[in-house]
Amino acid sequence: MELKTKINAEDGKHDIMIIREFDLPSELLFRAFSEPELIEQWMGTKVLKFEAKKHGGWEFEKTDTKGNVVLKTDGVIHEFIPNRKITRTFEMANTPFGVQLEITEFEKLTDDTSKVNMHVIYESVAQRDQVLKLPFAQGINRAHNRIQEILSKLK
Amino acid sequence: MNLRRDVFQAIADPTRRAILLLLASQALTAGAIASNFGTARPTVSKHLQILTECELLKQEQTGREIYYHINAKNMKQVADFIEPFRQMWDDRFNKLETIMKNLSR
């Protein structure tokens, strides 16, 4: 099946654009990005803190099946305009990847459809390319963990 | 040491990315490439060797000079490493859509 998500990432640049259209009214789309209970569900992460306002802080945490923390992310909300725009910083704790700036804009297309534009700006081209390659590593880790689980059951 | 000769290794280094950018607009000799960087000539030669082994560059003899060209066919792979990242976001967004549709019912 073709992916509905588009990513524009030009060679040698230090930003990317993530674009997606949804079969959802724009109010519902915005709620998914701004209510902790909903963020937790689709991001598959625990929301420790989410202050939905200018100068608010946010903090997410991902745990494995045993409850060990595998990834902590946090940042500061620079701008929060309901149904239109969220600007925030994003950083993965204890990693060398540095901070990124994310400008997320919400757009109403029709009464039942909407669009999100995430402009992500990295510190450098090298940092951007490293972060973009991460899901690769995560996928491999996941596969390794799974193999380990299966093998430990056989013991 | 296990040396990986693929596109990802090639573009992992900032000097190699700069060389690729430089050669994107014109073919150049090793000497001309080296003159664009503050690093020693042997270091640039090493980078050129890696880029050639990764098949991102091609060498072409013109008279007594060897010119380096971009091998555009293989550069396409650079865009490919974005695919897993895109898949990750698409999975998340599909989930978002399902959750929010159920919520509105």
Interface residues (C-beta under 8 A of the other chain):
Chain A: L3 K4 T5 K6 I7 A9 D11 G12 I18 R20 F22 D23 L24 P25 L28 L29 R31 A32 L38 Q41 W42 M43 G44 V125 A126 D129 L132 K133 L134 P135 F136 Q138 G139
Chain B: F8 I11 A12 P14 R17 L21 M75 V78 A79 F81 I82 P84 F85 R86 Q87 M88 W89 D90 R92 F93 N94 K95 L96 E97 I99 M100 K101 L103 S104
